[in-house]
Amino acid sequence: MIPRAALSKTLRHFSLSARACVHISHIGKTPIPIPPNVAITQSQTSLEVKGPLGSTSVPLESYMKLAYPQENVLTIAVEDAEVKKQRSMWGLTRTLINNAVVGMTEGFTVPIYLVGVGYRAALEDDPRGMTNGGNGQRLNMKLGHSHNVYVPIPAHIKANVPSPTKITLFCTDKHLLGLFAARIRKWRPPEPYKGKGIFIGNEQIRIKSVKKK
């Protein structure tokens, strides 16, 4: 029989008090630097960002709290980080605001590469002009089809073709830039056997070996 004194040492002691559990968004808690040439105006439902390249707005939820601990530094917090929706919107809102600040000051640029024998791209005037929200230009691409592929460029996108196999896109909105780049990519997605297709930025694919009979 084990003595009571020795038994107390072998048993684990559990605390009945509730353990403090605090959820923190590592992305949401990161401060956002605000350049001097950017003006921010906050309302109850949105945050307006004005810069040298234009202005945009970011929607804000009612539980978002903005503060300026230092000059030209913006921090974001939520009322209750234990609520799952508030915790998920915390990091998302911080990313949207940071993208808006970068977009209105520097903009976003993404390169697109055409990889394949005979794949070419050229920038030309659109015969339809600026109808349907275009900027009057279009991309004329040869992608191995029996016909050329024409993609009108939206008004908010600036395109440049420095070489026949490279397209450079510029936009102040990162989301709209990604949508248009994906629209171009869908005409010839990269295939895994010969590595041909349209690649966005540093996109890479894993080459598969051909199955032999």
Disulfide bonds with the S-S distance in Angstrom:
none
